[in-house]
Amino acid sequence: MISLDDWPCAAVRNADLGSRTTLRVGGTAPLLLEPGDPEELRKAVVWVREHGHELRILGGGANLIIADGEVPGPVIATDRIRRAFRYVPFEMRMDLGTSKEEEEADPFVEVQPRQHFPESEPAPRLVAWAGASMPGLVGMAKRLGWSGLEGLAGVPGSIGGGVAMNAGGSWGDLWDVIERVRVVDESGEFRDLMRAECQPSYRNGNLGGAVVAGVVLEFEQSHPKVVDEEVRRYLLHKRQVQPVTEQSAGCVFKNPDPELSGGKSAGQLVDEAGLKGRRKGGAQVSEKHGNFVVNTGGATATEVLALIDEVRDEVASRSGVALEREVKFWGG
């Protein structure tokens, strides 16, 4: 039983989870913890661990399939931790009594600049808390005329999950623009990690059991019209080849080692196996891209998982390549 006496933050009982995912399938959680800032997130993580529950963090709901029925134990949602703001350099801070050492130690605290930002910055940066949306950050950078996130246009979900899995595509990965990340470590304390300390790889931020609380993103100065044009170009291409307007969890499988697949991507292997359009109830392999399973309406998690297993088995039988699932799964 989950005690109601010591919740670490706002919470909802018997919360629907499926509607909070981009695939729109899945059951409920007995308790959904909803921290409102990074400190409450830290307390929620500590609380879940101290009570012996498996740690489950729900961000924007992308890259995730949740089982039908009830997920055992609490879930932490980050959608109330959505702040994103411009990093204010030390010389622009209003509190002139703050030392540079103190300022540099905590860039995740939002402050007001004591003067207007210059039109051009040598290393413009954004600070985002874990629940900030990826599309929202792409839009923010576009309005500021800062280059670096254009290739992630159309990528759903929140920055916390994107950092943890190193979200991206053929035009680049999220960690390409990360300066540092603040995590809740295994001891329950905040810890700031620079990119070089993490050594992220393909679809892996290499954070171990740490939970992302916030991130500092570093950009290149450009112009709003130039960045907007690049974002439009990426979105147009994705809409032509991916089901970006349909309900999906994103790419189902990781791209295999090119030496084993003959240089073919997971989507190409699915396509060559003749599996585009294959259905299980309301779940269907996308007609546009073989590495997406879409919810055509009323699909269940059971149907989605059965279809994924069927696709993986047939690809292995036809090509000899064992595809590894990229999308995460929370069992009931």
N, C-alpha and C positions, 0 to 999 in steps of 0.2 A: 504493500500500500504506500501511496505517496502522501505524506503528511501535508495538511493545508496550513500548518502553523508557521512554517519557516520558509516560505517561498522567497527567493532572492530578488524578485522583481515582479512586474505585472505578469499575469498568467491567465490562460483560458483553459478550462477543463473540457475534455471530450471534443477536441478541436479537429475539424476537417482538414486533412492535409492535401488531398488530391487537387483541390481547387487552387492550392498554392504552388503547384508545379506547372511547368510549361506543357507537359504531356496531358495533364488533367486526368490522371488516374491515381488510385491509391485510397487508403482508408483513413483512420483517425489516430490521434495520439491522446492518451489519458490526460496529459498536461502539456500545454504549449507555453513555454516561457518566452516573454517578449521584453528583453532589456531595451532601455531607451538611450543608452550611451555606452561607450567602451568599458567603463568601470562596472556598470551593471552586467555587461556581457562577461567580464572576468568573474564576477561573483556567481553568475549563473553556471559557468563552466566548473568552477570549484564546487558548487552545490551538487551538480549532477555527479561529479566524480566522487565526492564524499559520501553520497547516498548509494554508491555502487552500481549506477546505471551506465549503460553504453552511451557514449557521447555522440549525439546527432545534432548537427547544425543545419538549419534550413535557411538558405539565402533566397535567391530569386527563383529557385525551383527548377533550374535548368540542369541538364546532365544527371537526372535523378529519376528513378522509378521506385515508387513506394508500394509495397504489397497491399493487396486488398485486406480488409479487416483492421484490427487494431495493432499499431506498432507498440511493442512493449517498452514502457518507460517514457520519460519526458523527452520533448524535442525543444531545442532553442531556436527561435526565429530571429533573424537580424533585420527584418524589414522596418523596424523603428530606429535603426542606427544608420540613417541614410545621408548624414551630413557630408558634403563635399565643398571645399573652399580653397581659395588661393593661398599658397604658402606666403607668409609675410616675412621678408628678410629682417634681420636684427635691426638694421639702421632705419627701418620704417615702422618699428613698433612704437606704440604710444607710451608704454611704460619704460621710461628712460633709465629707471633704476634697475632694470633686469640686466644681468650680466650676459655676455655672449655665450658663456658656458651653459648657463641655465636655459637660454633660448635654444641653443643647438641641441640640448638634451631632450627637448620635448616639442617637436614641430607639430604634434597632433592636436595641440590646444589652439582653438580658433581665437585670434585676436584681431582688433581693428588697426589698420595702418594709420599712422599719424600724418600721412601725406598720400596723394594720389599715386597709384602705380604708374611707372613709366610706360610709354607706348611700346617700348621694346625691352625685353629682359634677356640677359645672356643665357640664363638657365631657368626658364619658367617652370614652376612646379605647382601641382595640385595635391592637396591632402584629402583623402577619402576614407570615411569610416566603412566598416565591413559591409553594411547593408546598401551602400550606394550602388545604383544600377549601372551596368556596363553601358547600355544605350545612353543613359543620362550623362555619363562621363564623356562619351564620344561627342555628344551634343555640346557639352560645356567647352571642351577643347576646341571644337569647331567655331563656336561663337567668339572665343578668345583669339583665334587664329594660331593655335599651337598645334604643331605636327607631331605625330607619334602613335596615335590610336586609330588612324583612318582604317587600317586593315582589320580592325575588330568591329567595324560597322556591321550591324545586324546580328552580332553575338549577344544572346540574351543572358539573363542571370545577374548576380551581384558581384561586386569586386572581390569580396571575401572568398567566394567559391572560385572565381576566376584566377586569383592568386594561388590558391591551394593546388589547382589542377593545371596551372599555366595555360589558360585558355588562349586560343588563337586559331590560325588557319594557314593557308599557303602564302599569305602576305605578311606573316609575322606573328609573334607571340606576345602576350601581355607582359611577361618579364623583361622584354626588350626595353620597356620604358620605366621599370621600377627602380627607384633609388634605394628605398628601404621599406621594410614591413614591420609593423608592430604586432606581436603575437602574445597570446596567453600560453606560457610554456607548461611543461608537465608538472612544475611545482605550483602552478596557479598564479604566477607573477607575470607582469608585463616584461617583454624583452624585445629590443629593437635589433633587427638583423639587416645588414647590408646585402646587396645582391650577391657579392662575391662569397659571402658566408654560406649562402643557400645552395649555390650551384644548381639552379633549376634545369630540368631536362624536358624532353617531349612529354607533354601532358602531365607534368609532375613538378610542383613547386618545391619539392624536397623539404617539406617542413615537418615531416614526421607526425607526431601527435599534437603539434602546436596548433592553436586556433587563431586565425587571422582576426585582428581587431581593427587594423587600419593600415594604410599604405601611402607612401609618398611617390608620386609619379613625376618624372622629369621629361620635359618636352623640348622640341626645337622651335624657335620663333619662326612663324610663317605669316600668313595673312588669311583672314576668315574666308575670303572667296576662293583662295587656293585650296585650303583644307576642305571647304564645302564641296568643291568639285571632285576631290579625291574620294570623299565619303560617298558622294552620289555614284561615282564610278564603281566602287566596291559593292555598294548596295544593288546597283543594276545587275552586275554580274551574278551576285548571289541569288537574286530573285529569278534569274534565268536558269540556274542549275540546282538550287536548293529550295525545299518547301518552307521558306521563311515565314509565309503567312498562315501555315497550318500548325496544328498542335503536335509538337514533337519534343523529345528530350535533347535534341541535337544529335551529333554523330553517335551511333551505337557502338562502333568498333574502333579501336586504335588502328592506324595504318600499320601494316606488318613490315617487318624488315624487308627492304627492297631486294636483298640478295636471295631471300626465300620466296618472294612473290614475283620475281622477274620485273621489279620496278612498278608493279601495279598496286594501286591503293585499295583499301577495303571496299570502297564503293564500286570500283571497277570489277573486283572479284565477284561481288554480289550480282552485278549487272551481267557478267559473262556466264554466271550460273543460271541466268534466266529468271531471277527471283524478284525483279521489280514488279510491283502490283500484287505480290503474294499476300493473302489475307488470313487472319484468324479473328473471326468475329468482327469487332470494330477496329482492330489493329491492322495496319497495312504497310508493307514496304513501299516507300514513296516511289511514285512513277517518275519523279524528277531525278532522284539521287538514291542509289542503292544502300547508302549508309545511314539512312533515316527511316525510322518507323513512325508513322503518323497515326493519330487518333481520329478516325473518320467520323466518330460520334458514338458515345456510349461504350467505348472500349474499356476493358478491365485490365488491371495489372497482370493477371493470370494469362490473358490472351496475348498481351505484349511480350511477356517473357517466353511463352510457348513459341511465338513467331520468331523471336530472336534466336532461340535454341535451334529451331528448324533451319533458319538461314545459316547459322554457324556450321551445323552438321553437313548441310548440302555443299557449302563452299569447301569444307575440308574434304568431302568425298570427291568433288570434281577437280579441285586444284591442288590438294595436299597441303593447303595452308590453314593452320589453326588460328582463327581470328580471336583476338583478346578483346573482351568487352571494355569499352571506355566509359559508358554510362554507369553510374553508381546504382546500387540496389539496397533498399532497406527492407529486410524481411519482417514478416509478421510473427 
